[in-house]
Amino acid sequence: MRNDCEKLVRFNVGGTHYDVSYDTLKRCKDSSILLKLASLVSGKWEEGNGNKKSTFIDCDKQPFSIERDGVLFQYALEYLRTGQLCLPPSVSRAAMKEEFEYYDIDVDMTRVKERNDDVHLGDSIIKDLSMILAEKLALQVAAYVEYDFIRRNLPSTAVKVILPTYDYSHLKTHEDLLSERLLARGLEYVSSEFDGTRNWVTAKKAEDNSKSLRK
């Protein structure tokens, strides 16, 4: 016989289908509706679901139907699984609280947060701008190092590249990102510095690339 946590139960909530683990259902100790379903599932399983090829109970072809909002049910499940919830702007706390009450789920509403999409959008824009800046700096450094390599016609040593002053603060914040973009171009980020008037980035050909170029 399978362990309880391996059983899956199929639901049709307002036309939306869900596969929920029996283990999740058993967490609904205060939910008269879901607890009854868990007990029913357990009874049907014990009665003789001997088909080990299926992870569903006998009634998987006829899922348990609940006439509620199918979209909100996923958030109720998320709370049961993790003990916390972050709602998108399209779902109100009031609507979610009503769903919790319907299912008799004892919920701590302080653990139900509302996601601010403006904050997420701002974070995304900052990350995109950081990537663009790192790419721009990497292109600039790569051009200087490549020029030095060609001019010397020798394996390149570390090369210092002067950068615009306004880039330095961003550079120090995103050194790892710049290092990654330089490495993608076969360059190794060595260091950066500011001498009071100018910004410097020191880079060199990555060891493996230098070897391949000398062949």
Secondary structure as UniProt FT lines:
FT   HELIX           4..6
FT   STRAND          8..13
FT   TURN            14..15
FT   STRAND          16..21
FT   HELIX           22..25
FT   TURN            26..27
FT   TURN            29..30
FT   HELIX           32..48
FT   TURN            52..53
FT   HELIX           58..61
FT   STRAND          64..66
FT   HELIX           70..82
FT   STRAND          85..87
FT   TURN            89..90
FT   HELIX           93..102
FT   TURN            103..104
FT   HELIX           109..111
FT   STRAND          112..114
FT   HELIX           117..152
FT   STRAND          159..163
FT   HELIX           165..167
FT   HELIX           168..173
FT   HELIX           175..183
FT   TURN            184..186
FT   STRAND          187..194
FT   STRAND          199..205
FT   HELIX           207..214
//
